[in-house]
Amino acid sequence: MTPVFPAADGYDVDSLIIAGGWPSNLSELFVRAKGPARRSEDIVAVSDDYVAVIDGMSSPLRGAGRPASGREFARAIGTALTALPGDLDARECVDLLTAAVGRITAAHAGPAGAVAAIYSVRRHQVWRIGDVHVRVGRHAFPAQKGIDDALAAFRAAYNLALLAGGASVAEIIETDPGLRAAFPLLEVQPALANARSPLGYGVFDGTRVPSRFIEVFDVGENDEVVLASDGYLAPDRSLRKAEDHLRHALDTDPAALGALAAMAKPLLPGAWSADDRSYVRLTSYRPETDSDESSLP
């Protein structure tokens, strides 16, 4: 099956890492930055053995002119993944990917690293580290991260209070005072990365990812699998549905205080979306009986 690339929206070729043949079971793929003025910190990696959506973490504390570390983390993970042998289990894969980002240093305060959902062709499993949407067959596993939920709720509450006091939606979008009020939390958030804490979270940042943050989802033969970054609202069954779901939220809640509140980022003027986004849909199969050596169209 030929992968679907939405012609109307375009996709970011620079955010794809392809190695080997193009899997015949991969039916939809899309990745794009949130706007024309920046490069995507989402990366999609595809090899004969793995398909992954990787989401580099961005920090609002990064000063003007400082490089975004999220893309560097995400590309390092994607590049390393496409070179790994296909017989690894989740623990082995995660440890090797952690080593691949061990020398990266973020030149900014606040959150750093990358999260990922990885489909293993040979293991017939999806491995998730961090807040990436996953769907396996009829079962959806939305992205969840307690510290982000707490920050998003605080930001929305702060901005809604300002709106009630007379601020305009345009002012909230332009300056996002709720996010600025949450900067002290963002400054200390890295202490929760891979930490034993009620708000701890799994992330590829060069430190060991505890096993409790490595989620494993078994995939049955011919099960449909969706991997999507949290630039989408849910692991919808098709790219069109995911795009429609997102577009409706952006149209009705550009300040990200209602339907888009969990994203904790407004739709800025001139931007395509509130966040980078990536989506992959494929069907599980047995590689020894269903292979395709075709290249990227």
HELIX and SHEET records of a PDB file:
HELIX    1   1 VAL A   13  SER A   15  5                                   3    
HELIX    2   2 SER A   69  LEU A   81  1                                  13    
HELIX    3   3 ALA A   90  ALA A  100  1                                  11    
HELIX    4   4 GLY A  146  ALA A  164  1                                  19    
HELIX    5   5 VAL A  169  THR A  175  1                                   7    
HELIX    6   6 PRO A  177  ALA A  181  1                                   5    
HELIX    7   7 PHE A  183  VAL A  188  1                                   6    
HELIX    8   8 GLN A  189  LEU A  192  5                                   4    
HELIX    9   9 SER A  211  PHE A  213  5                                   3    
HELIX   10  10 LEU A  239  THR A  252  1                                  14    
HELIX   11  11 ALA A  261  MET A  263  5                                   3    
SHEET    1   A 6 LEU A  16  ILE A  18  0                                        
SHEET    2   A 6 ASP A  42  VAL A  46  1                                        
SHEET    3   A 6 TYR A  50  GLY A  56 -1                                        
SHEET    4   A 6 ALA A 114  SER A 120 -1                                        
SHEET    5   A 6 GLN A 125  ILE A 129 -1                                        
SHEET    6   A 6 GLU A 215  ASP A 218 -1                                        
SHEET    1   B 5 LEU A  26  ARG A  32  0                                        
SHEET    2   B 5 ARG A 277  THR A 283 -1                                        
SHEET    3   B 5 GLU A 224  ALA A 228 -1                                        
SHEET    4   B 5 HIS A 133  VAL A 136 -1                                        
SHEET    5   B 5 HIS A 139  PHE A 141 -1                                        
END                                                                             
